[in-house]
Amino acid sequence: MFIKNKKRISLLRYWTSRYLVTLCIGLVVIAIISALWIRHTTLENRLDMTKLMAEEIANRFVDISEGRPNREVSGLLTNRGRFMNIESDPSIYIVDTIGTILSSNRPTDRMFRQFPREILSNEKNVQKLTFEEDGRNFYVVKAPIDTQNFSLGWVVIIELEENLTRVNQEYRQLAIMIISLALLGWAAIYYLSRRLANPIKDVARAAKQVQAGDYNIDLPDDMKELEVYELVQSFKEMSNRLQKLESLRTELLAGVTHELKTPVTSISGLLQALNDNVVTGEDAKEFLKLSLNETSKMKIMVEDLLAFNSFAANAIPVTMETHEIKKLLLDFIHQWEIVQEDESIVMTVTPLKESRIVHVDPMRLQQILSNLLNNAKHAIEGTGKIDVILAENSNQVIIDITDTGSGIPLEEQDLIFERFFRGEGKKYKVRGLGLGLPFSKMIAQSIGGDLVLTESTAAGTTFRITLPK
């Protein structure tokens, strides 16, 4: 099936480009909202200042009309832009009650020779209007000139909306801030993405190295990010495990070849001697017996391989039955002890004080126990002891098998349940394919329990079988 190759981009480029786009969009939205907010607040503030200036001019006009100490009105008329903190020049008019312009900073202004009565009669002191000629908006701010409950007229200030909302300096500061945030954000995500991408690139490079069959990888382990550290460490452990499994595979091929070749060679030699009449009589019978023994050993190894493969493919059914675990365990151990010829090993059993019922396949459980007891026997050199202890917790029955053998080396303990693994201590002492413990663990799991190594030291080894109640 043809699959079209998609264009791939680096993690650093992918994250930084998308983050930069997202950041820019977000900052543009923030800039627009901020600019609108600045414009609105600036307009409100300057309208308030315009109202204060109109009221101040009205108060000074009243003081002059009532003969109070003179306060010049012209100062506010000439410094109006500075008073309102704007660069424009608003129009200021002093009109009487009927709208006649009495004074203005625009003596030649052609727009208003007579103020419209509707502007002066409107109850609002701040009005927004529009020029009919060009459609521009402007604001009219008025303040009454009242003295002793008598109205003298109005102070009217007119300014374009665009002048009241002009804040070039604030917009420049906002632009500088937005651009600085964009650059700072991009630099931060670039640094963080690069810090995250580099270990992943190293792992990808190491994966290609492992794929090529080279397991001598070199990955740094000084990263502070927990997830990245766990990724690198997991890959290192996986690589080491693959290296060990590759070594096991090589040893397996040599081991299986040796284990099968040895009986075949023995059988071939013995039968050739019989065929050539090298031995006769009782010796011939002895040779024939040895040939049958070697055939039986080879048959057992082939059956182990077939049984293991069948269990691995879930092809062997498990028959679950209800049994009292104490009685079942004692029967198994009694059967195992009968066929043992070595009396140098002492067997002890510590049962439960109370009766406990388990749901188990008795034949499969016996296979597990027989394998563990045989391994314990092989681990003991000379005299020794095997303890079988039955215990329980809230939902499980526990069977511990402890021997006083030499123990399993620490570097081999993680591999004992690997298929075809044989430790250095057993490789040349006990013939086999290294399927006993993996097979037993598979059986234990198939009946709802498990098999684990709980402890192994120079003083002995303990395996634990757990079964559901």
N, C-alpha and C positions, 0 to 999 in steps of 0.2 A: 504494500500500500504506500503510495507516494504522499509524503507530507511536506507541504510547502514550508521552507525555512523562513521563520520570522526574523526580522532585523532585531538584534539584541543591542542594548546599550548598557554601559557600566552603571553599577549601583550609585556611584558618586555623582555621575551626570544625571541619572534619573531623579534622585532625591533633590539635588541642588536646583535643577531646572524647575521642577514642579513646585518646590518650596518657594523659589524666587517668584514664580508666576502668582502663586497663592498670596505671598507676602505683598507683592505689588498691588494686586487687586484689593486686598484688605486695606492697605495704606491709602490707595486712591479713594476708596469709600470713606475712610476716616478723614482724609483731607477735604473731601467735598462736604461732609457733615460739619467738620470743624470750620471751614470757610463760611458756610451758611450761618453757623452759630456766631462766629465772629462778626459777620455782617449784621446779623440781627441785634446782637448786644451793643455793637457800636452805634447802630441807628437809634436804639432806645436811649443809650447814654447821651448821645449828642442832642437828641430831641429834649431830654431833660435839661441839658445845659442851655439849650436855646430858650426854653421856658424860663429858666432862672435869669438869663440875660434880659429877656423881655420884661420880666417883673422888676429887675434892677433899674432898667431904663425908665419904666413907669414910675417907680418910687422916686428917682432923682428928678423927673419932670414935675412930680407933685411937690417936692421940696422947693424947687425953684419957683413954682407958681404961688406957693404959700409964704415965700420970703424967708425960708429957712436958710441956714448957711449953705453957700453955693457948693453943689457937687456937680462937676461938669458931666454933661451927657456925651460930649464929643469924644471923650476918652473911650467909651464903650463902642461908639460908632466907628472909630478908626482902628481899634484893636479887637474887633469882634472875632476875627478868625483865630487869633491867639487865645482868646477867652474860651472858644469852643474847641480848641485843639484840632483845627482843620486848616488846610492850605487854601481853601476857597474864600470867596468874599460874599457872604450872604447879604441880601437886600433888607434894610431896616427902614420902616416907615412909622411916622407918628401922624395919626389921622384923628379928625374930630368925630363926633358921634354920627354924622351923616356920611362919613367916608371921604371927606376932603383931606388931601395930603397936606399936612402942616410942615413936616420936616422929613428929610430922607438923606441917606448917604448916596442916593441915586437921583440927583436933581434933574437929570435929563432923561430919566427912565421913561420910555414910551409905553411901557406895559400898563402901568397903573397911574393915571392922572386922577382918577376918581375910583376909590375902592368899591367893588360890588357890595351892595347892601347884604346880599345873602351870606357872604363870608363873615361880615361883622355880626350879623344877627344869629349866626349858628351858635348853638350852645357849646359846642366843642371848641376848646382852646387850641387843639392841634388837629389840623385837617390835611388830608392827602388829596391833591388835585392833579389834573393832567392838562398839559398844554395841548390845545387843539391843533396847533401848527405842526409840531413834530412828534407829538405823543409822549414826550418825556414827563415823568412824574416829579412833583415837587411838593414840599410841605409848607403849610402856612401855620405859624405859631403866633398867637396873639395874647396880649395881657392888658386888662383894662386900666385906664388912668382914672382913679376915683379919689375924690377929696371931699371930706365932710358929707358923705352920702350923695355926692353929686358927681356924675360922670363927665369927664372932660374929653374922653376919646379912647383911642387904643394905640398900643405899640404893637406893630405887626412886623414879624421877621419872616422872610421867604428864602428858602434854600432848596436847590435841586436834590433829589434823592441820591443821585450818584455821588454828589459831594459829601453828603452826610454819611454814606457807607464806604467812602474811600479810605482804605487802611493798607496802603501798599507795604508799609514796614512790617505789619503783622503777617501779611501774606508771605513776605519774604522769609520771615522767621519760621512760619509754618512749613514752607517749602524746604528750607534747610533742615528742619527737624525730620520731615518725612523722608527726605533723601538719606539723611544720616541713619535713620532707623532701618531703611531698606538695605543700605550697605552693611550695617552692623549685623542685621539678621542674616543676610546672605553669607557674610564671613563666618558667623557662628555655625550655621547649618553646614557650610562647606567643611569647616574644621571637624565638626562632630561626625558628618557623613564619611569623611576621609578616615577618621579614627575607627569608625565601625566597618568601613569597607575593606580596609587593609587586612585585618585578620581573616575576613571571609575570603579575600583573594588568596591569602596564604593557604587556607584550608582547601580551596579549589585547586591550587597548584599541587598541594600535597596529595589530593585525591587522584589527580592525573598521574602522579608519581607512583602511587599505590596500584593504580590501574595497569601501569607498565610493569608491575612486579617488583618495584623497589620500595621496600618497607622502611628504609632508613630515612625517615622524615625528620625535619627540624622545624618545629613551630614554637613561637614565643609564648610564654605563659605569664607575662607581666601586665596583662590588661586588667583594668579595674571594673569593667562592665561584667556583671555576674553572668548574664546569658551568653555573652561572647566567650567568657572564660570556660563556661560549661561546654559550649560547642567545641572549642579547641581541645579541651581535656577529653571529651567523649570521642573525638576523632582520633586522638593519640591512643586512647585505650583500644578503640576499634582496630587501628592499624597494628598495634602490638598483638592483639588477639588474632587478627588475620595472619600475622607473621607466624604465630605459634601454630595456628591451624594449618597453614601451609607446610610447616615443618612436620606436623602430625600426619598430614596427608602423605608426605613422602615416606615417613616412618611406617604409615599404615600399609602402603604398597609393599614396602620391604618386609614388614611384619607378617602380613597375610600371605605373601609369597613364601616366606620362610616357614610359617606355621603349616601351610598346606604342602609345601615341598618336602618337609621333613618326614611326615608319615608316608607320603607317596614314595620317597626314596627308600625308606625302610621296607615298605611292602614290596617294592620292586626288587630289592636285594634279596629279601627272604624268599620270595617266590622264585627268583632266578636260581638260588641255591637248591631249592627243592626240585626245580625243573632239571637242573644239571646233575641231580643225585649226589650233590656234595655231602648232604646229610641224609641219614636214613634212620629208621626206627624211632626211638623216643626223641632223638634230636629233631627229626622231621616233624613230629607232633608239636614239639616246643616251638619250632619256627612257624608252624601254621598258627599256633595260638598267639604268638607275637604279631603275626600279620593281621589276625582278626582284631587284636587290641588296637593296633594302629588304625585299622579301618574304622573301628568304633569311635576313636578320637576324632578322626577326620569327619565322620558323620555328625558328631556332636557340634563341631565347629560350623559345618554347613547349615545345620538346623538352627544354630544360634543366629546366623546371618539371615536366614529366611524368617525366623520368628521376629527378629528386630525390624526387618523391613515391613513385615505384615503389621506390626504394632504401629510403626511410623506412618503407615498408610491407613490406619484405623480399620484394618481388615479382620482383626480378631475380635469376636464378640466377648463381652464381659457379662458374666452371670452373677447378679447381685443377690445375696441372701442375708437373712437375719441370723446372727450368731451371738452367743455370749463370748466376749473377747478373751476372758481368762481361760476358759476351757479350750477354746480354739488355739490359743498361744501355747498352752502346755502340751497339747497333742502334737503340734508342729515340732516343738523342741524335742519331745520324746522320740519322734520319728527320726529326727536328724541325729540324735545321740546314738541311736541303735546302729547306724551304719558307720559310725566313726570308730576307728581302731586305735587312735591315739588317746592314751589315758593320762597324758601329761597336762591336759587342759581341763580346768575346773569350770563347770557351768553352773551359774546361779540365776534364779528367776525370782523377781520381786513382783508379785501380782497386786492387783487392786484389792482393797479390803471389801468393797461392795461389788455386786454384780453389775456389769454394764453391757448393754446390747449395742452392737454395731451392724451397719448395713454394708456388707463387703462380699467380694468374690473370694472364697476361701482358697481356691487353687492358686489364684494370682498372688494373694498375700503370702502363701507358703513359698512361692517362687522368690519373692523379695527376701523373706527371712532366710531361706536357704542360701541365697547368694551372699547376704551380709554375714551370716555365720561362717560360710566358707572363706570369705575374705578375712574375717577376724582370725580364723585358724591359721591362715597362711601368713598373717602379719606377726604371729607369735613365734618366736624362735626358742625352742626348748619348752620349759614349763611356763604356764600362764593362766589367765583367767578371762572368762567371758561373762559379763553381767547383762541380763535382759531385764529391764525395769519397765513396768507398766504404770503409767500415770494418766492424769486427765486434767482438762480445764473446763471452761464453761460449755464449750460446744465440740470438743475434740477428745479423742483417746490418743495417748502418746505412747509409743514404744521406742525406748532407747536401747541400742545395742552397743555396749562398751567393751573394748578389749584392752589388754595390757601389752600390745605389740609396740613396734618401734615408731609408729605414727607415720603420717604423710608429710613430706616436706612442704614448707609454706608456699614455695613457688609453684607447686603442683596442685594445691587445694582448689584453685579456681577452675581447674581443667578436668577434675576427676569425673564429671558428668558429661564430658565431651565424648562423642562417639569415637571409638577406636583408640582412645588415649590409654596408654599404659605407662605407669611411672617407672622411673629408673630402677626402683627396688624390685619391681615385679617382672620387668622386661625379660630378664634372663633366668628368673627363678621359676616362674609359673607360666605355663603355656596357655595361650588364649588370644582373643581378638580385641580385648578392651571394650566389650559391649555389656558387661555385667551390670555395672552401676547405671549407665544410661538406660539400659533396658528396665532395670528395677524402678528407676524414677518415672519412666513412662507408664509402667504398670500402676504405680502408686497414684499417679495423676488420673489414670483412666478409671480408678475406683473411687474418685472423689477426695483423695488424700494427697500426700506429698512425701518425698524423701529428701532429707537435707543432711549435710555434714555440720554438726554443731560444734565439734572441737576435735583437734588433733595435735598432739604434742609428742615429745619423745617418750612420755609415760603411757601413751595409749590414744585410742581414737573412739569417738562416739558418733554414731549415725542415728538419726531420729526419723521414725515413721509416724505420720499423723493420719488419723482416720476420723471421719465424721461420726458422731454418735447416732 
